[in-house]
């Protein structure tokens, strides 16, 4: 689809994925790109991901008037600290985008040409909350991704969180390091019910939450873009075998029901953890919960259990055809903020 110069592209540069969303001046969604990008393995992965997205944009005759960036990838262990990460990622992005106009998101000043690394690092959640606050006065935004969950209170049209960085937000459940694809199963619990008894879990990277939701038939299509924990295929049977390994067992016909029950219990454990965070950050039960990310089906389930009204993020923003961008709310938010700048 050909898009004119009123289009803005928002970029969310993570440690495991690169996400880009294009929105035009009529608030129609024009493009969504989500690419695996294991940044911890080297900056070359980000360079290749940028090249792939830009090639797709060019091939679709997409002509953006501007690019808006945010990031969380600076926190990966490729870099000695976050400042180095921000500097390296910005250099890579600017090299990829060439002479095209680029803005960077900061929580206090919004979109700027440049800023100190501390004002840029891991501000994607704030961008998502700010864009939501422009259309809703009061809501709780819960963005469940492949790796983490952001819980963002919007009050009187403004982002209203206590924490301002990852450390502070982790301390207050505004950031929960759990997602629906990449989280190691051992992070969900220390003991689990299995075959009629409680037992410990192996403290090994044998299985991830993608395996849990694949066994349950709940994993959204394209939600799991990274290799499996053991490098084997991503079938329900292979996922069941990985879950069996977590309890020191092998998967076969005799424990198929037990593994399915284990997956259901792990799902409930994750729901309980995220529900606690939602209630804590929401200071009770909010009237409206807005869900985003590939794991927003969990947010919908939690909201229903709390008796809250639920809405998907793109619909809340009023983006026509925006459902495909619900998986990458910060990138969508940046595109919208860039259009309004």
C-alpha positions in Angstrom: 0.0 0.0 0.0 1.4 3.4 -1.0 1.7 5.9 1.8 2.5 9.6 1.5 4.8 11.8 3.6 2.3 12.2 6.4 3.2 8.8 7.7 5.4 8.5 10.9 7.2 5.3 11.9 7.7 4.5 15.6 10.5 2.1 16.5 10.9 0.1 19.7 14.4 -1.4 19.9 14.4 -4.2 22.4 17.0 -6.7 23.5 15.2 -9.6 21.7 13.0 -7.9 19.1 12.9 -4.9 16.8 9.4 -3.4 16.3 8.3 -0.8 13.9 4.8 0.7 13.3 3.7 3.2 10.6 0.6 5.4 11.1 -0.6 8.0 8.7 -2.2 11.5 9.4 -5.7 10.0 9.3 -4.7 7.6 12.2 -4.8 4.6 10.0 -2.3 1.8 10.6 -0.1 1.3 7.5 2.6 -1.2 8.5 3.7 -3.4 11.4 7.0 -5.2 11.5 8.3 -7.4 14.4 11.6 -9.1 13.9 13.6 -11.3 16.2 16.8 -9.5 17.2 19.0 -11.2 19.8 21.0 -8.0 20.5 22.9 -9.6 23.4 24.7 -11.6 20.7 26.0 -8.5 18.9 25.1 -5.2 17.4 25.2 -6.8 13.9 21.8 -8.4 14.7 20.3 -4.9 15.1 21.9 -3.7 11.9 20.4 -6.6 10.0 17.0 -6.1 11.6 16.9 -2.4 10.7 18.0 -3.3 7.1 15.2 -5.9 6.8 12.5 -3.5 8.0 13.7 -0.6 5.9 13.7 -2.9 2.8 10.1 -3.9 3.5 9.1 -0.3 3.9 10.8 0.7 0.7 9.2 -2.2 -1.1 5.7 -1.1 0.1 6.4 2.5 -1.2 6.1 3.8 2.4 7.5 7.3 2.6 7.7 8.4 6.2 8.1 12.1 7.1 9.8 11.1 10.4 11.1 8.3 12.6 10.6 8.2 16.4 12.7 5.9 18.6 12.6 4.3 22.0 14.5 1.4 23.4 15.0 -1.2 26.1 17.8 -3.1 24.5 20.4 -1.0 26.2 19.9 -3.2 29.3 21.1 -6.4 27.6 24.5 -7.8 28.6 26.2 -6.9 25.3 26.9 -3.5 26.9 28.9 -2.7 30.1 26.2 -0.3 31.3 23.0 1.4 30.0 24.8 4.5 28.9 27.0 2.5 26.6 23.9 0.7 25.3 21.9 3.8 24.6 24.9 5.4 22.7 25.6 2.3 20.7 21.9 1.7 19.8 21.4 5.3 18.7 24.5 5.2 16.6 23.2 2.1 14.9 19.8 3.6 14.3 21.1 6.8 12.9 23.4 5.0 10.6 20.5 2.8 9.4 18.1 5.7 8.9 20.6 8.0 7.3 19.5 11.6 6.7 15.8 11.0 7.6 14.4 13.0 10.5 14.8 11.2 13.8 13.3 12.0 17.2 14.0 10.2 20.5 11.5 9.7 23.3 12.2 10.9 26.8 9.8 10.8 29.7 10.0 14.5 30.7 10.5 16.3 27.4 8.7 13.9 25.1 10.2 13.8 21.6 13.7 15.4 21.3 16.6 15.4 18.9 19.0 14.1 21.5 19.3 13.7 25.3 21.5 12.2 28.0 21.3 8.4 28.0 19.6 8.3 31.4 16.6 10.2 30.0 16.4 7.8 27.0 17.0 4.4 28.5 13.9 2.1 28.8 11.3 4.7 28.3 9.1 2.7 25.9 6.5 2.0 28.6 6.2 5.7 29.3 5.5 6.5 25.7 2.7 4.0 25.6 1.2 5.6 28.7 1.5 9.1 27.4 -0.2 8.3 24.1 -3.0 6.6 26.0 -3.4 9.6 28.3 -4.2 11.8 25.3 -7.4 9.9 24.7 -8.3 8.5 28.1 -8.3 10.4 31.4 -8.2 7.3 33.7 -7.1 3.8 32.9 -4.6 1.1 33.8 -2.5 0.0 30.9 -1.0 -3.5 31.1 1.4 -4.5 28.4 2.3 -8.2 28.5 5.1 -9.0 26.1 7.3 -12.0 25.3 9.6 -11.2 28.2 8.2 -8.6 30.6 5.0 -6.9 31.7 4.5 -3.2 32.2 1.7 -1.9 34.5 1.1 1.8 33.9 -1.4 3.9 35.7 -2.9 6.8 33.7 -4.7 9.4 35.9 -6.1 12.7 34.7 -4.6 12.1 31.3 -1.0 11.7 32.6 1.3 8.8 33.3 1.1 8.3 37.1 3.8 5.9 38.2 6.1 5.9 41.2 9.1 4.3 39.5 11.0 6.1 36.8 13.5 3.4 35.8 13.6 -0.4 35.8 15.0 -0.7 39.3 12.3 1.5 40.8 9.5 0.0 38.8 10.6 -3.6 39.6 10.4 -2.6 43.3 6.8 -1.5 42.9 5.3 -4.1 40.5 5.1 -1.5 37.8 7.5 -3.8 35.9 7.2 -7.5 36.3 9.9 -9.7 34.6 7.4 -12.2 33.2 6.1 -12.6 29.7 4.3 -15.2 27.7 7.2 -16.6 25.5 10.7 -16.1 26.8 10.3 -16.4 30.6 12.0 -19.5 32.0 9.4 -21.7 33.7 11.6 -21.9 36.8 10.7 -18.1 37.3 7.0 -18.9 37.8 7.3 -21.1 40.9 9.6 -23.1 43.1 7.2 -25.9 43.8 4.4 -27.3 41.6 1.7 -30.0 41.9 2.5 -33.0 39.7 1.0 -36.4 39.7 -0.8 -36.0 43.0 2.1 -34.4 45.0 4.0 -31.2 45.4 7.5 -31.2 44.1 10.3 -28.8 43.2 11.1 -27.5 39.7 14.5 -27.9 38.1 16.5 -24.6 38.2 17.5 -25.0 34.6 16.6 -23.3 31.4 14.6 -26.4 30.2 11.4 -24.7 29.2 9.7 -21.3 28.8 6.3 -19.8 29.1 5.9 -20.3 25.3 5.9 -24.0 26.1 3.2 -23.6 28.7 0.9 -21.7 26.4 1.6 -23.9 23.4 0.6 -27.0 25.4 -2.6 -25.2 26.4 -3.3 -24.0 22.8 -3.3 -20.4 24.0 -0.1 -19.1 22.4 -0.8 -16.5 19.8 0.5 -17.0 16.3 4.0 -15.4 15.8 4.3 -14.7 19.6 7.4 -16.9 19.9 10.0 -15.8 17.5 13.1 -16.9 19.3 14.6 -20.5 19.4 13.1 -22.9 21.9 15.0 -23.6 25.2 16.5 -26.8 23.8 16.7 -25.8 20.1 14.1 -28.5 19.2 10.9 -27.8 17.2 8.0 -25.7 18.5 5.3 -28.3 18.5 2.9 -29.0 21.3 4.6 -32.4 21.9 8.1 -30.9 22.0 6.8 -28.3 24.4 5.3 -31.0 26.6 8.6 -32.8 26.6 10.4 -29.6 27.7 7.8 -29.1 30.5 8.3 -32.7 31.6 12.0 -32.1 31.9 11.3 -29.3 34.4 9.9 -31.9 36.8 12.5 -34.5 36.1 10.4 -36.6 33.9 10.2 -37.7 30.3 7.1 -37.1 28.3 5.1 -40.1 27.1 1.6 -41.4 26.9 1.5 -42.1 30.6 1.9 -38.5 31.8 0.2 -36.5 29.0 -2.7 -35.6 31.3 -0.3 -34.7 34.1 1.8 -32.4 31.9 -1.4 -30.6 30.6 -2.5 -30.1 34.3 1.0 -28.8 35.1 0.7 -26.3 32.2 -2.7 -25.1 33.5 -1.3 -24.7 37.0 1.6 -22.6 35.7 -0.8 -20.5 33.7 -2.8 -19.8 36.9 0.4 -19.0 38.8 1.3 -16.4 36.2 -2.2 -15.0 36.2 -2.0 -14.6 40.0 1.4 -12.8 39.9 0.2 -10.4 37.3 -3.2 -9.9 39.0 -1.3 -8.9 42.2 0.7 -6.3 40.3 -2.4 -4.9 38.5 -4.2 -4.5 41.8 -1.2 -3.0 43.6 -0.5 -0.4 40.9 -4.1 0.3 40.3 -4.6 1.0 44.0 -7.6 -1.3 44.1 -9.8 -2.1 41.1 -9.6 0.4 38.2 -12.7 0.9 36.1 -10.9 0.4 32.8 -8.1 -1.9 32.0 -6.3 -1.5 28.6 -4.4 -4.5 27.4 -1.4 -4.6 25.0 1.3 -6.9 23.9 1.3 -10.5 22.6 0.1 -11.6 26.1 -2.9 -9.3 26.3 -5.1 -12.3 26.5 -3.9 -12.7 30.0 -4.9 -9.0 30.8 -8.3 -9.7 29.4 -8.7 -12.7 31.7 -7.5 -10.8 34.7 -9.8 -7.8 34.0 -12.8 -10.1 33.6 -12.0 -11.7 36.9 -11.8 -8.4 38.7 -15.0 -7.2 37.1 -13.3 -4.4 35.1 -14.1 -3.1 31.7 -11.4 -4.2 29.2 -10.2 -2.6 25.9 -7.3 -3.4 23.5 -4.7 -0.7 23.2 -5.1 0.2 19.5 -8.9 0.5 19.8 -8.4 2.8 22.8 -6.2 5.0 20.7 -8.8 5.0 17.9 -6.4 3.6 15.3 -8.2 2.3 12.3 -7.1 -1.2 11.5 -4.8 -1.1 14.5 -5.3 -4.7 15.9 -2.0 -5.9 14.3 -0.2 -3.2 16.3 -1.5 -4.2 19.7 1.6 -6.5 20.0 3.9 -3.5 19.9 2.1 -0.7 21.8 5.2 1.5 22.4 6.0 1.6 18.7 2.4 2.4 17.9 2.4 5.1 20.6 5.5 6.7 19.2 4.0 6.9 15.7 0.9 8.6 17.1 3.0 11.0 19.3 5.2 11.8 16.2 2.1 12.7 14.1 1.0 15.1 16.8 4.4 16.7 17.2 
